[in-house]
Amino acid sequence: MSLLLAVLPARAQVGQSAAASAAAAAAVDVAKPIIVKQLKPKPKPTQLVFNGTFVHGNRAEITVRAVDNEMDLRSFPLSPKVADAMQKIIDRGGYQYGDKVTVVYDTSSGVAQEIRGRPSKPL
């Protein structure tokens, strides 16, 4: 018993019209991207807020411990406007350890722009 296989020779596809190939090329144009929706970048906030308890402070800087994470301890240098306000607070007795404060700071430099919080009565 012998098996005989016959293969037909390959032929080029002729007979396709030029108009049909041009229409097929125009239907699928991969050179131009299809823009569905233009995305706009969100601006990054220039100021952030840090809530915590007062640890130490003077005319030049303030050190605050985070409320939610006791291991997170941050020091912020004070801007000139905040430094003058801090000096007035220090003259009246200043913040005491554990006072609740909120520091509004600049994200790029880390400088405190505002300190919110009420100092407790001095000891």
C-alpha positions as a Markdown table, in Angstrom:
| # | Residue | x | y | z |
|---|---|---|---|---|
| 1 | Met | 0.0 | 0.0 | 0.0 |
| 2 | Ser | 1.5 | 3.3 | -1.0 |
| 3 | Leu | 0.3 | 6.7 | -0.3 |
| 4 | Leu | 0.5 | 9.4 | -3.0 |
| 5 | Leu | 0.3 | 13.1 | -2.1 |
| 6 | Ala | -0.1 | 15.8 | -4.7 |
| 7 | Val | 0.4 | 19.5 | -4.0 |
| 8 | Leu | -0.9 | 22.2 | -6.3 |
| 9 | Pro | 1.5 | 24.9 | -7.3 |
| 10 | Ala | 1.1 | 28.3 | -5.7 |
| 11 | Arg | -0.3 | 31.1 | -7.8 |
| 12 | Ala | -0.2 | 34.9 | -7.4 |
| 13 | Gln | -3.5 | 36.6 | -6.7 |
| 14 | Val | -4.2 | 38.5 | -9.8 |
| 15 | Gly | -7.4 | 40.0 | -10.9 |
| 16 | Gln | -7.9 | 42.3 | -7.9 |
| 17 | Ser | -8.7 | 45.8 | -9.2 |
| 18 | Ala | -6.7 | 48.9 | -8.2 |
| 19 | Ala | -9.9 | 50.6 | -6.9 |
| 20 | Ala | -10.6 | 47.8 | -4.4 |
| 21 | Ser | -7.1 | 47.8 | -3.0 |
| 22 | Ala | -7.1 | 51.7 | -2.7 |
| 23 | Ala | -10.4 | 51.5 | -0.7 |
| 24 | Ala | -9.0 | 48.8 | 1.5 |
| 25 | Ala | -5.9 | 50.9 | 2.2 |
| 26 | Ala | -8.0 | 54.0 | 3.1 |
| 27 | Ala | -10.2 | 52.0 | 5.4 |
| 28 | Val | -7.3 | 51.0 | 7.6 |
| 29 | Asp | -4.9 | 53.9 | 8.0 |
| 30 | Val | -2.4 | 53.0 | 10.7 |
| 31 | Ala | -0.3 | 56.2 | 10.2 |
| 32 | Lys | -2.6 | 58.5 | 12.1 |
| 33 | Pro | -3.4 | 57.8 | 15.8 |
| 34 | Ile | -7.1 | 57.8 | 16.8 |
| 35 | Ile | -7.6 | 60.2 | 19.7 |
| 36 | Val | -10.6 | 59.2 | 21.8 |
| 37 | Lys | -10.3 | 61.9 | 24.6 |
| 38 | Gln | -7.6 | 64.4 | 25.3 |
| 39 | Leu | -6.3 | 64.1 | 28.8 |
| 40 | Lys | -5.5 | 67.2 | 30.8 |
| 41 | Pro | -2.8 | 67.0 | 33.5 |
| 42 | Lys | -4.1 | 67.7 | 37.0 |
| 43 | Pro | -2.2 | 70.4 | 38.7 |
| 44 | Lys | -0.3 | 69.3 | 41.8 |
| 45 | Pro | -1.3 | 71.1 | 45.0 |
| 46 | Thr | 1.3 | 73.6 | 46.1 |
| 47 | Gln | 0.3 | 73.4 | 49.8 |
| 48 | Leu | -0.4 | 70.4 | 52.0 |
| 49 | Val | -1.6 | 70.1 | 55.5 |
| 50 | Phe | 0.0 | 68.2 | 58.4 |
| 51 | Asn | -2.0 | 67.5 | 61.5 |
| 52 | Gly | -0.2 | 66.6 | 64.7 |
| 53 | Thr | 0.8 | 67.4 | 68.2 |
| 54 | Phe | 3.5 | 70.0 | 69.1 |
| 55 | Val | 6.8 | 68.6 | 70.2 |
| 56 | His | 9.2 | 71.6 | 70.0 |
| 57 | Gly | 9.4 | 75.0 | 68.3 |
| 58 | Asn | 11.2 | 78.3 | 68.2 |
| 59 | Arg | 11.4 | 81.3 | 66.0 |
| 60 | Ala | 13.1 | 79.3 | 63.2 |
| 61 | Glu | 11.3 | 76.0 | 63.1 |
| 62 | Ile | 8.5 | 73.8 | 64.5 |
| 63 | Thr | 8.6 | 70.1 | 65.1 |
| 64 | Val | 5.3 | 68.2 | 65.0 |
| 65 | Arg | 4.4 | 64.5 | 65.6 |
| 66 | Ala | 1.6 | 63.1 | 63.4 |
| 67 | Val | -1.7 | 62.2 | 65.1 |
| 68 | Asp | -2.3 | 58.9 | 63.3 |
| 69 | Asn | 1.4 | 57.7 | 63.3 |
| 70 | Glu | 3.5 | 58.4 | 66.4 |
| 71 | Met | 6.7 | 57.4 | 64.5 |
| 72 | Asp | 6.1 | 60.2 | 62.0 |
| 73 | Leu | 8.0 | 63.3 | 63.3 |
| 74 | Arg | 8.5 | 66.3 | 61.0 |
| 75 | Ser | 10.3 | 69.5 | 61.4 |
| 76 | Phe | 9.3 | 72.5 | 59.3 |
| 77 | Pro | 11.3 | 75.7 | 58.8 |
| 78 | Leu | 9.1 | 78.8 | 59.2 |
| 79 | Ser | 8.5 | 81.5 | 56.6 |
| 80 | Pro | 9.3 | 85.1 | 57.7 |
| 81 | Lys | 5.6 | 85.9 | 58.2 |
| 82 | Val | 5.1 | 82.8 | 60.3 |
| 83 | Ala | 8.3 | 83.3 | 62.2 |
| 84 | Asp | 7.0 | 86.8 | 63.4 |
| 85 | Ala | 3.7 | 85.2 | 64.5 |
| 86 | Met | 5.6 | 82.4 | 66.3 |
| 87 | Gln | 7.7 | 85.0 | 68.2 |
| 88 | Lys | 4.5 | 86.6 | 69.4 |
| 89 | Ile | 3.1 | 83.3 | 70.5 |
| 90 | Ile | 6.4 | 82.5 | 72.3 |
| 91 | Asp | 6.3 | 85.8 | 74.1 |
| 92 | Arg | 2.9 | 84.9 | 75.5 |
| 93 | Gly | 4.0 | 81.5 | 76.7 |
| 94 | Gly | 4.2 | 79.5 | 73.5 |
| 95 | Tyr | 2.9 | 76.1 | 72.6 |
| 96 | Gln | 3.3 | 73.3 | 75.2 |
| 97 | Tyr | 4.2 | 69.7 | 74.5 |
| 98 | Gly | 1.1 | 67.9 | 73.2 |
| 99 | Asp | -0.8 | 70.9 | 71.9 |
| 100 | Lys | -2.8 | 70.1 | 68.7 |
| 101 | Val | -1.5 | 72.0 | 65.7 |
| 102 | Thr | -2.0 | 72.0 | 62.0 |
| 103 | Val | 0.9 | 73.1 | 59.8 |
| 104 | Val | 0.2 | 74.2 | 56.2 |
| 105 | Tyr | 3.4 | 73.9 | 54.3 |
| 106 | Asp | 4.7 | 74.3 | 50.7 |
| 107 | Thr | 5.3 | 71.0 | 48.9 |
| 108 | Ser | 8.3 | 72.1 | 46.9 |
| 109 | Ser | 10.4 | 73.7 | 49.8 |
| 110 | Gly | 8.8 | 72.2 | 52.9 |
| 111 | Val | 8.5 | 75.7 | 54.5 |
| 112 | Ala | 5.6 | 76.2 | 56.9 |
| 113 | Gln | 3.2 | 78.9 | 55.4 |
| 114 | Glu | 0.7 | 78.8 | 58.3 |
| 115 | Ile | 0.4 | 77.3 | 61.8 |
| 116 | Arg | -3.1 | 76.7 | 63.1 |
| 117 | Gly | -3.8 | 75.7 | 66.6 |
| 118 | Arg | -4.4 | 77.2 | 70.0 |
| 119 | Pro | -1.5 | 77.3 | 72.5 |
| 120 | Ser | -2.4 | 76.0 | 75.9 |
| 121 | Lys | -1.7 | 78.0 | 79.1 |
| 122 | Pro | 2.0 | 78.0 | 80.1 |
| 123 | Leu | 3.0 | 76.0 | 83.1 |
